[in-house]
Amino acid sequence: MLKRLYLVQYSRYASIEDFMIAPTGATSTTRLNPFYNEKEIKRHCPLTRLQLRYEQFDEDWSELVDFSTLRTLILDQPIEQRMVNWLSVKAPFRSLSELEVPINCWDEQHSRELYSQAFATFIRGIAPLRSLNIWANPLTSNILEAILEKHGTSLRRLSLPTFGHLESVRFDAYQVHEINRRCPSLRELELNVPRSKGDIAEQAIYTALGSIPQLQHLQLNLDCEDRTCVRTLANGEIEILNNPSWDDFSQQSFPSEGGPAWEVNPRNGHVVDMLINCALDAKLAEEIFDCISSAKPLGAQRLDSLRLSIHGGGFFGDPNLQYPADACGVLEVVRRVEKAWMLERSDVGALEVKELGGESDFYNGLNGSSRRWMDREQEVLTPQIQTSKSSAHCYQ
């Protein structure tokens, strides 16, 4: 009996029989139309896993698949609001334990609100999940609340990365403590967390992450976007904010001349802060690992792996309007200084630190799947960094 279905695209497949003997490594897409007249699949297949690549998930799938038996649903295309509303009413997923789905609401604000409300209702209508991966633009507070309220106690794996520049929930120390309180069995976690030049607020986030007792695998996308340097006035004009404590150079516009007329240029001080936040070397990566590990409570599971990458480098602007300083050359510099790291602890307690390729070009989920370009893993820079130090402390 058919239990799993992966869609592939090969024009030579004329029937479901041909499809069923397709190479297992095929990863492209297909349409439903070639299968509509196939009696073998024109029924409610009791699948346990459905994974679609480049294929829209819509009502037609309810004619092919018995949603009530699905345990795993993995999509790489956002579910349209009409389908989200349909799923909210039908609530067909009675056996689901793993869900991976992107959210992309980039149009007008009122449409985003309607979609997020519908998606929150959909999330509340699913049986408690063990694994949830939502790749969001944006991740709204009502969706997060629905996740924690309905699935918090059952979740073992939670992945909530964001992409784009729409205003999403920013995970400060309070939000992380809420995840800890409401997800007591969490073992794997992925979040976007704001960088703030290693100040007390940033350190508090790492300490809060360390307080999650069962957490063993962590992926942090360090959010370097500067959303506060500009604001949109009532008349529609853009104001570049200033910090009176800065010196004369830092208060100057970057660049002072040149660039397109429509471009919003931050001040030099904003650019300096951005570059500090985006600079992530092996030493800083290890200090972040130590800060999280040292906060683990007595008897808790140790942190076995930490993946760090930079998110939003080179973006200056209102979170709901895209006014990047990209053309000024800031993004070019960011691409040169940002790095990504994988830190893994061996069985004997040694820490291995690997440099990865530029993470701003792609997204890698907790399950290792890549959603943008390619992962360029490089040589191990510090193969054996011992973590048994005389005193564990957060970096300054």
DAGI-V610556 format. One record per helix or strand of 3 or more residues. SS is the DSSP state (@ for helix, = for strand). FROM is the first residue (numbers start at 1). TO is the last residue. If there is no record, write none. Layout:
ss	from	to
SS	FROM	TO
SS	FROM	TO
//
This chain:
ss	from	to
=	4	6
@	16	20
@	33	35
=	49	52
@	61	64
@	67	69
=	72	75
@	81	90
=	98	104
@	109	124
=	131	137
@	141	151
=	157	160
@	173	182
=	188	194
@	200	210
=	217	223
=	230	232
=	238	240
@	248	251
@	268	278
@	282	294
=	305	311
@	326	328
@	330	337
=	340	345
=	350	356
@	359	361
=	380	386
//
